[in-house]
Amino acid sequence: MNICVIPARGGSKRIQKKNIQNFNGKPIISYSIRAALESKCFDQVIVSTDDSEITEVAKKYGAEVPFIRPSKLSNDYADTVSVIKHAIEWIEKNGKSIEKVCCLYATAPFIKAQVITKALQQLQDSNADYCFSVTNFASPVQRSIRINKKTRVEMVYPEQFGSRSQDLEKIYHDAGQFYWGKSQAFKSGTSLFSEVATPYILPRYLVQDIDTKDDWVRAEVMYRALQETNVLP
């Protein structure tokens, strides 16, 4: 069986109740739940949480909450792979065999059902252990600068000063939406950011980290604009 696990702890610091905060009229976690259900990729869509309010919202929008995440996996230092591993092992102890897992973040309102489906196909076709979302940096990282202790500017890569932007290698970063993977890879703690992973490339207009209040406002504006152009429902 294939499962979707949506990690959603209750102790967010920078944005209180971040995972169920209202985003353009609905709890932000509901967008991830809807995309997972509409993708038809999963036998179960599970929210892993330690919070009773998140549990109620998750169930309201169609997800299952078969367990309460232990406190040791609900602090600021708990990593994603450990949270997914816990979910897999809990389900397997209850008599079910899991083949593939998709970790889908609760704050990923730009995720689309068809992207989840296509990423699963890419994972299968590539025979990789993982497939996760990436997008390219808006500006060449090779032309980046830092501000030193004297409040002066210096290049991070001074050897690239004379390079044309179009001649520089395109560099990507984690888009922070989903991580498809083989169950065994998650359980063994195989590194996501390695040659065992295949990248699913997203356009930058579908990517926005939501870590601060400024990020949240920007994401809501982006979402409404994408709705107006029928890119998002």
C-alpha positions in Angstrom: 0.0 0.0 0.0 1.0 3.6 -0.5 0.4 6.2 2.3 0.6 10.0 2.6 1.9 11.3 5.9 1.4 15.0 6.6 3.5 16.1 9.6 1.8 18.8 11.6 3.0 19.4 15.1 1.2 21.9 17.4 4.2 23.9 18.7 5.0 26.3 15.9 6.8 29.3 17.2 7.1 32.0 14.6 3.5 31.7 13.4 1.2 30.5 16.2 -1.0 27.5 15.2 0.7 27.7 11.8 -0.6 24.3 10.5 -4.2 25.2 10.9 -4.0 29.0 10.5 -6.6 30.4 8.1 -5.1 30.7 4.6 -7.4 32.4 2.0 -10.5 31.2 3.8 -9.5 27.7 4.9 -7.0 26.0 7.3 -3.7 25.8 5.5 -3.4 22.1 6.1 -6.7 21.5 4.2 -5.0 22.3 0.9 -2.5 19.4 1.4 -5.2 17.0 2.5 -7.3 17.9 -0.5 -4.4 17.4 -3.0 -3.5 14.1 -1.5 -7.1 12.8 -1.6 -7.6 14.1 -5.2 -4.4 12.4 -6.4 -5.9 8.9 -5.8 -2.3 7.8 -5.0 -2.9 6.7 -1.5 -4.6 4.0 0.5 -4.4 6.2 3.6 -3.9 10.0 4.1 -2.5 10.4 7.6 -1.8 13.5 9.7 1.0 13.0 12.2 0.4 15.4 15.1 0.6 15.8 18.8 -2.2 18.4 18.9 -5.9 17.8 19.5 -7.1 20.9 17.6 -5.0 19.9 14.5 -6.5 16.4 14.9 -10.1 17.8 14.7 -9.3 19.9 11.6 -7.5 17.1 9.9 -10.4 14.7 10.3 -12.9 17.4 9.2 -11.1 17.7 5.8 -10.9 13.9 5.3 -7.5 12.8 6.7 -7.0 10.1 9.3 -5.2 10.5 12.6 -4.7 7.0 13.8 -2.1 7.9 16.4 -0.7 10.8 18.5 2.8 11.6 17.7 5.2 11.1 20.7 6.5 14.3 22.4 10.2 13.3 21.5 9.2 13.7 17.8 7.3 16.9 18.3 10.0 19.4 19.5 11.9 21.9 17.5 14.7 19.4 16.7 12.7 16.5 15.3 13.7 15.8 11.7 11.2 14.9 9.0 12.7 11.4 8.2 12.3 10.3 11.9 8.7 11.5 11.9 7.9 9.6 8.7 9.7 6.5 10.0 7.6 6.6 13.2 4.4 6.7 11.1 5.5 3.8 8.9 6.5 1.6 11.8 3.3 2.4 13.7 1.2 1.3 10.7 3.2 -1.8 10.1 2.9 -2.9 13.7 -0.8 -2.8 13.1 -0.7 -5.3 10.4 -0.2 -3.4 7.1 2.6 -3.5 4.6 3.8 -0.2 3.1 5.5 0.1 -0.2 5.8 3.8 -0.8 5.3 6.9 1.3 4.7 10.6 0.4 5.6 13.1 3.1 3.5 16.1 2.3 4.0 19.3 4.3 1.0 20.9 6.0 2.0 24.4 4.8 2.1 23.6 1.0 -1.0 25.3 -0.4 0.5 25.4 -3.9 0.7 21.6 -4.2 -1.4 20.1 -6.9 -2.9 16.6 -7.1 -1.4 16.0 -10.6 2.1 16.9 -9.3 1.8 14.3 -6.6 0.8 11.7 -9.3 3.5 12.7 -11.7 6.1 12.6 -9.0 5.1 9.1 -8.1 5.5 8.0 -11.7 8.9 9.6 -11.9 10.0 7.8 -8.7 8.9 4.5 -10.2 10.4 5.1 -13.7 13.7 6.2 -12.3 14.0 3.4 -9.7 15.3 6.0 -7.3 14.7 5.8 -3.5 13.2 9.3 -3.3 11.6 11.9 -5.5 11.1 15.4 -4.0 10.2 18.9 -5.2 12.9 21.4 -6.2 13.0 24.7 -8.0 15.8 26.9 -9.2 17.1 30.0 -7.5 15.8 33.2 -9.0 19.3 34.6 -9.3 22.6 32.9 -9.9 24.1 31.9 -6.6 27.5 32.3 -8.1 27.0 36.1 -8.2 25.9 36.2 -4.5 27.5 38.7 -2.1 28.0 38.9 1.7 28.3 41.9 4.0 31.4 41.7 6.1 32.1 42.9 9.6 33.1 46.3 8.3 29.7 46.6 6.6 31.3 46.3 3.2 30.4 44.1 0.3 32.4 41.1 -0.9 31.6 38.4 -3.4 31.1 34.9 -2.1 32.6 33.5 -5.3 34.9 36.3 -6.6 36.2 34.0 -9.3 32.8 34.4 -11.0 32.9 38.2 -11.2 33.5 38.3 -14.9 31.1 35.4 -15.8 27.9 36.1 -17.7 24.7 35.0 -15.9 23.7 32.8 -18.8 27.0 30.9 -18.7 26.6 30.0 -15.0 25.2 26.6 -13.9 21.6 26.6 -12.8 21.4 25.7 -9.1 18.3 24.3 -7.3 16.9 24.2 -3.8 14.4 22.1 -2.0 10.9 23.5 -2.7 9.6 22.2 0.7 6.4 20.6 -0.6 6.7 16.8 -0.7 9.1 13.9 -0.5 8.0 10.6 -2.2 10.1 7.6 -1.1 10.3 3.9 -0.7 9.2 2.8 2.7 12.5 1.0 3.3 14.5 4.2 2.5 12.7 6.2 5.1 13.0 3.4 7.7 16.7 3.0 7.1 17.3 6.7 7.4 18.7 7.0 3.8 19.7 10.6 3.1 17.2 12.6 1.0 19.8 14.9 -0.4 21.9 12.4 -2.3 22.3 10.5 -5.5 19.5 8.1 -4.5 17.0 10.9 -5.1 15.4 12.2 -8.3 14.3 15.8 -8.4 10.8 16.8 -9.5 11.3 20.4 -10.8 8.6 23.0 -10.1 8.3 26.4 -11.6 9.2 29.2 -9.1 5.7 30.6 -9.2 4.4 27.5 -7.4 7.0 27.7 -4.6 6.9 29.9 -1.5 8.4 29.0 1.9 6.0 30.0 4.7 8.1 30.5 7.8 7.3 34.1 8.8 4.3 36.4 8.8 5.7 38.2 5.7 6.0 34.8 3.9 2.4 34.1 4.8 1.1 37.4 3.3 3.2 36.9 0.1 1.9 33.3 -0.2 -1.8 34.4 0.1 -1.3 37.1 -2.6 0.5 34.6 -4.9 -2.3 32.1 -4.4 -5.1 34.5 -5.3 -3.2 35.6 -8.4 -2.8 31.9 -9.5 -6.5 31.3 -8.9 -7.4 34.3 -11.1 -5.3 32.7 -13.9 -6.8 29.3 -13.3 -3.4 27.8 -12.3 -4.8 26.8 -8.9 -8.4 25.8 -8.0 
